[in-house]
């Protein structure tokens, strides 16, 4: 009888976590768009409501979730009723007092201030269609597994980026004169009402010279990398926003839908934006499995103006914008690529958790996604804050107005550990900025003294 050879133990390597697919959702205007500013319609002193462009991420997130729901066959009324059922199944001790259910809020009824609820364990997917919808779309208060990054503005196939706040232009009497660009750096510490702060200044500037920001401009990826590496871009290479889209004033009138007649005294004006044909809005989505690329039409923004959307898979998602700080550098600069919500008394990046209740810089803390890394913020260059509101279609009312820091804001940071590794981790991280699925992205540049 032949002897059987002993079999070798099968030591299987643990399977690597599969990277989630990233899809790119690209929106092109087929009409003018209206993304309402936060000011109310009956604001005193002005009858014109302006448009915000690019719009806040919530506008595109809602559009993307709607398209996903339609392709997955979601019955929106059943979806809402199932959310209510899950809410009711939460033990009473875990429910906030004097609060109404999500379904009642969805129907537009008056609400009391609510707290986030803890989702209950779901039943197996095959038992109910609603479970499958939840796994695709998430909850109204928590969009897990969906993660969004954007909004980007693109021209042709070229993505555009905000001008970092460290780059400024000199104020000139001649409006048609060529831009004179300069870099801001931090000066010596000065006592102020904000504490002992290092304020930005232009090195070697004449005391009579005045400088201002470049918020009305965008730049290409090549120029953005030049700024991160400390090189001044060519002024002629900057792209003025008003060359990408035009503003139009529209006049409307209120009407009674029952009688189909106009209502006296209800004239209003809105400012619409009309992007150039090769200009598009882009947002990236992780957490949804795209069966195949598709194109579709939908109504977007206020007044439901038509937009064309193209959805394609992308291998890597948005690029990591990182220029490693050297050992002899002071630290690194953190630059946000999108407007980020803030709730602090001082301008701090979204997702930054303060260790101690300190209302003055420098201030130390960490990001939720990178808890092991302690970061100290010494100063910041932030332009005028933005106010975003919007309209909630489900509840038929305005969204709560929130304060945002503009894209291109800069924070000067140091860390106690290896700053090159920390900078790389922050550049790769997607920091959750809002509970409804938006994740921000930072660019990193060396902070040289």
Buried (B, 14 or more C-beta within 10 A) or exposed (E): EEEEEEEEEEEEEEEEEEEEBBBBBBBBBEBBBBBBBBBEEEEEEEEBBBBBBBBBBBBBBBBBBBBBBEBBEBEEEEBBBBBBEBBEEEEEEEBEEEBBBBBBBBEEEEBEEBEEBEBBEBEEEEEBBBBBBBBBBBBBBBBEBBBBBBBBBBBEEEBBBBBBBBBBBBEEEEEEEEBBBBBBBBBEBEEEEBBEBBBBEBEEBEEEEEBEBBBEBBBBEEBBBBBBEEEEBEEEEBBEBEEBBEEEEBEEEEEEEEEEEEEEEEEBEBBBBBBEEEBBBBBBBBBBEBEEEEEEEBEBBBBEBBBBBBBEEEEEBBEBBBBBBEEEBBBBBBBBBBBBBBEBEBBBBBBBEBEEEBEEBBBBBBBEBBEEBBBBBBBBBBBEEBEBBBBBEBBEEBBEEBBBBBBBBBBBBBBEEEBBEBBBBBBBBBBBBBEBBBBBBBBBBBBBE
